[in-house]
Amino acid sequence: MSNYKTDTLCVQAGYKPETGESRIPQICQSTTFYYGETQAMADLFDLKANGFFYSRLANPTVEALEKKITALEGGAYALGCASGMSAILLTVMTVCGAGDNIVCASEIYGGTYNLFAVTLPKFGIECRFFNADDSAEKINSLIDKNTKLVFAETIANPAIVVLDFDKISAICKQQGVLFAVDNTLATPALCRPAEWGVDIVIHSTTKYMDGHAAALGGMIVDCGTFVFKNNPRYPAFNTPDESYHGLVYADLTVAFGTKCRAQMMRDTGAIMSPQNAFLTYIGSDTLALRMERHSRNAEKVALYLKNHPKIEWVKYAALDDSPYRALAQKYLPNGCGGMMSFGIKGGSKACARFMEALKLVTQETHVADVRSCILHPASTTHRQLSDKQLEEAGIAPNLVRLSVGIEAVEDIISDVENALKSV
């Protein structure tokens, strides 16, 4: 299906029924699978054959979604995870051990920042942060022989910074280091990072992929482009894995994805549930349509806010005066999605009054579904960060994060307009 457009892949990729079978994937709500031949099961455990034997590692319903998102991202292999955070953790643990480090943009989701800055160091993994606008030379200086991963977000949550893929990709290729990007807020409907030199694409499928705030999940897509073979930076990929009878992952067509499932998914059990995979699969059928509407609505809301006297600033890359407009036109030509942030004059108390006065737009710890929602990150999702870390992450005290839904844009703007009267 690689020749089809994104719109077609959204509704057709991932699953093809045989005659008389259900048109959409069934929910395979089973922990285990029957085999009559001992050798057939032994081959599965040795990774010599494809199939299912226990839903902690793989499941038919989850696989259908994995194949769909693989096709959408133009990748080679995918793993459905229990959440977006578990997808990020499994990605890091597949390549890192005690003594290693990762290099990461500071403008990322608060939960990811906390994982990298607080939790991973407890396991001996260091994170070195850079500003997405830093020069290539400065970012390059953070990488040493123990760096296993460079990480960033396509559209940073909630700083709304657009990543310069070419700059980071050139650094990673020069250094022979893996480049991973969280593409949650853009989705493959707006940007396919694999086309810009990214090796691993990560999603919180809880967001736009599902689109209805109904199913928790994450996805890791191995683009199949990174060469681990004889790369001295990754000895674990070039050393026989005795738990799989001496298997060398670098010799495989899909080295990262296989190692991630065979080791990390096996040992953590952080796989997506069949029910959530099913809900996400059918939700993603409309992804291309929804992202177009999210983007158009958000552009109109951002323009309205930009001209409002009670708004100090607006961050949305499609605006003419955005410092990321050129990057957005290059990497996100079909739209910038539904996420934006803006600053309300009067500080955090004014933000609270505004959000509490909203009627249609709801205050919740979520983004990127069909309903418009809003949040004050400094006091919620990024509450654990210090003032310095908040500044580095681009989060001002008066920053409000708005996820614009697919409602009638006139109704969204009217609700925002009325709420601003309370400020």
N, C-alpha and C positions, 0 to 999 in steps of 0.2 A: 504493500500500500504506500510505499515511499513516494510515489509520484503524485499522490493526491494532495489537495490543499488542506490547510488546517481545519476549515469548516467541515470538510468531508471526514477527516480523521476523527474529529470529535464524536461523530455519530456512527462511524463504521469500524474504527480500529479496535483491536484488542480481543475480539471474539467473533468467530464465524461458526454458526451452527451447521450441523449435518442434517440431512433429511429427517424430518419429524422431531427434531430437538427444539427446545425453547429458543425464541428469537433473541432474547437477552440472557446474559449469564445467570445461572441459578445460584442461589445462596447455598453453598456447600457447607452446612453447619455440622461438620464432623471433625473430631479431633484426629482421627486416624483412618487408615485405608487398608483394604484387604488385599493380600497376595497369596496365591496358591503355590507359588514356586519360591523356594528359599533363595535361590541364586538371584532372582529378579530383585528381591529386597536388598540383598547384599550389594548388588551393583548400584542401587540407589545410594546406599550409605557410603560407598566408595567414590561417588560422583562419576561413575562410569555410564550412567543412564539418567534420562530425565523422567520426572514423575513426582508422585506425592506419597509420603509415608507417614507424615505427622505434621499437623497444622502449625506447629511452633516454627517450622522452617519454610513451608510452602503450602499453598492452598489453591484450588482451582479458581475460586471466585477472586481471590487476591491477585492471582496470576493474570486474569483477564484485564484488571485495572493496570497492572504492571505493564502489560503489553500495549495497552492504549496510550499510556503516558510515555512509554519508550518511543512509540511512533510519533506522538505529538512533539517530543523534544528532539527527534532525529537521533536518538541514542542507540545503544546496542543491547542494553540489559537494565532491568530495574528491580528494586526491592520495595515492596509495600511495608511501611513501618507503622507502629502504633500511634505515632504522633510526629509532628514536624521536629520537635526537640529530640526525639529518639533517632530520627533520620540523621540529624546533625551529629549526635553523639556517636552513632555507629560508624559514620563516615570518618570521624577523627580517630576512633579506636582501631579502625581497620589498618591505619598507616602509622599510628603513634604508639609509643611506649614511654616508660619513665626515662627522662633525660632528653626527650625530643621536644620540639617546639612547633607552634603554628604561628603564622603571620596573618593578621586579620584587620580589616577596616573597622574603625571604631564606631562608624555609623551603622549600627545593626540593631536588631530587635533586643530589648532589654533582657529577655530570658536567655538568649544566645550569649550576650555579653557576660552575664553572670556565670553561665556554664564555662566560658573560656577564661574569665578573669578570677573566678573564685573556686569552682569545683574541680576543674582539670588540674590546677596546680597541686591539689591534694593527692593526685595520682602521679605527680612528677612530670606533668606536661605543662610547659610554659606557653603563654600567649603573648605575642608582641603586637601592639596595636599601631596602626598608622591612620592618618586622615586620608580619606578617599581622594582629596585634591592635592595630596603631597606629590612631589616630583618622583619620577621613576627612580632617580638616584637615591633618594631618601628611603623609599620602600625597599629597594634592592639591598640597601645596607643592613636591613633587619634580618636578611636571610643568611644562615650559615649552614654548615654541613649536617646539622641536626634538624633543620627545618623540613617538615614532611608535607606541609599543606599551606596554601594561601587561600583565604576565605573572604568573601564579600557578598553583598546583596545587590541584585540588579537594580531595584529601587529600594533604598534604605527605609526601614520602618523605625521611627516615624519621621526621620530627618528629610526624607524625600530627596535624597541625593541619588543621581543617576550614575551608575558605574561606568568608567571608561575601560571597557573590555580590552581594547587593543593595548593600552598601557600596561595593564596587569598581565595579560597573556604573554607579551613580549618578555617581561621579566621572568615569568615562570618557564618559558621555553629556553631562555638563556641559562637558567639555573638548573633545569631538569627537575622542577618541583611541581607537584600536583596542584591544579587550579580548580577550586570548588566554589560554586555560586548558588546562593539561595534565590530562586526565581519565583518565589511565592506571589509577590505583588504584581509581577508582569504577566506571568503564565506564558506558555508557549504560543498562546493566541496573539501576544504582542511582541514577544522576543524569544528567540531560541539561542541560548548562550553557546550551545555546541558549535554554532556557525561563527562564533567569535573567539574560538580558541579555548573554551572551557572544557575541562575533563570530566567533572562530576557536577550534575545539576540536582539540587535539592528542593523539595516542596513541602510546605505544610499543606497537605491536601484538604485540611480542615477549612481552608479559606476559599478562594475562588474555584478550585477544582470541584469541590462539593457544591459550593455556592449557596447553600441553604441553611447553614449553621446546624446541620443534622448529624454529621459524622466526623469523628476525630480520626486523623491519619497523617502519615508522612510518606514521602517517596524519595528514593535515591536512584538517580539515573546515571549509569556508567556510560559515557559517550563512546567508549571503546577506542579512544585515540591515544591515550597515554602509554608510553613504552616503558614498562618496568624491567624488561629483560636487560641484565647486566648493568642496571643503573645502581651505582654504589650507594645512593641515598636510601635505597629500599632493600636492604639485605633480606628482610623477612619474606619478600616476594621471590627471592632467588635462592632461598634455602629450603630444602625438603621439609614438608610438614609431616611429622611423624604420626600425627593424629589421623592423617589420610594416607598412610602407607607411602610416605615419601613424595607426595604430590608437590610439584613446584608451580606455584601460581603464575609466575612470569611466563611460563610456557603455554598458558591457556589463551584462547582468543579473547575472553573477557576475564582479565586477571582480577581487577578490583572487585567487581560485582560478585564473582565466585568466592573470593576470600571473605568478603563481607558477610555473605550468607552462610558459608560453611563454618566460619569461626564466630563472628560477632552475633549474627542472628541465632545461631545454634546455642550460644552460651548465655545470651540475654533474654531470648524469647520475645523480643520487642517487635513482633509482627502485627500487621493490621488485622483486625477481626474481619471475618467473612461478611458480616452484616454491614459494617462500615465500608468495606470495599464495594459492596453492591450499591449502597446509597451514593457513594462517590462516583461510581461508574455511570449511573444513570444521570447524576447531577452534571457530570462533565459533558454529557451529550450537547448541552446548550452553552458550553463555555465560550465559544467564539461569538455567539450572539450576545451573551451577557457582557463580555469584555468591551464590545463595541458600544453598548449602551452605557456601561459604567464610565467609559472614557468620555463620551459626549456629554453626559450629565455633569461629570466632574469639571470639565472645561468651563461650562456655563456657571457653575457654582463658584469656581475659583475666580472667574472674571468679576462676578458680583461682589465677592468678598474683597477683592483687590481695591474696588472703588468705594468701599464703605468707610465712613469716617471713624468708626470705632475699632477698626481692624488696623493693627500696626504693620503687619506684613503677611504675605501668603506664599507658601512654598508648594508649587505645582509646576512640573517641568514643561508643560505645554504653554505656559504664559510667556508672552513676548520678552519680558524682562527677567525671566529665570536664568540664573547662571548655568543651568543644565539644559537649556533649550537646544543647543547645538548637538549635545550628546543624545538627547531624546529624539531629535530628528534623524540621527544616524542609527541608533539602536532600537528605537521604539516608534517607527514611522506610522504605525497604525493606531497609536493612542498611548496614553500614559497611565491607564487604569483609573480606578475610583478613589485612590488614596491621596489625601493632601494634609497639610498641616498649616495652621495660621496662628498668629499671635493677637490676643485681645488686649486692648489698652486697659490698664487697671490691674494687671497681674493675675495671680492665681485665684483670688477671691472673685474677680470679675468673670473668670472662666467658669467658676462654680455656678454663679448666678445665671450665666448664659445657658449652660448645659441643663440646669434644673428647670429652665423655662421652656425648653423644647418640648413639643408634643408629638410630632411625627418621627423625628430623629431620636433614637433611644441611646441612653448612656449605658455602655456595656463593654466588657473585656473581650472584644472581638473586632475583627475587620473582615471586609471582603466577602460579604454575602449579598443577597438580593435586597436586603433591608439596609437603609442608611443608619449608621451608628457613630457614636462619638465617644471620646475618652480624653482625660487629662493625664498623659504618660508620666509626668514627673511625680505624681502622687499615687500612681498605680503600677503599670507594667515596668517602669524604670525606677520605682521607689527605692530599691536596694542600692542604687548608684549614689556615689558621693557627688557633691556639687561640681567637683573637677571632672568626674566621669560624665556627668550630665552634659557639661559644656563640651567635652570631647565628642560626645555622641550627638551633639547638635540639638539638645533638648533644653529650651528656655523655660523658665517658670510659667510663662504665659502661653506656652504652646498647647494648642488643642489639636488632636488628631481626628480628622473627619473621614470616614469611609462612606463615599457616596453610593447609594444603591441604584436600583433600576426603576424606582417610582417615577411619576411624572416630575420632571425637573422643576416645573412651576410650583408644585406643592413643597418640594424640598426648600427652594429659595424662600417661599413664603414663611415656612416654619422658622428658618434661620433668621429672617428679617424680624419677625415678631419677637423671637427670643433675645435678639440684640437690643431691643427696647428696654430690657431689664438691666442692661449694663450701664 
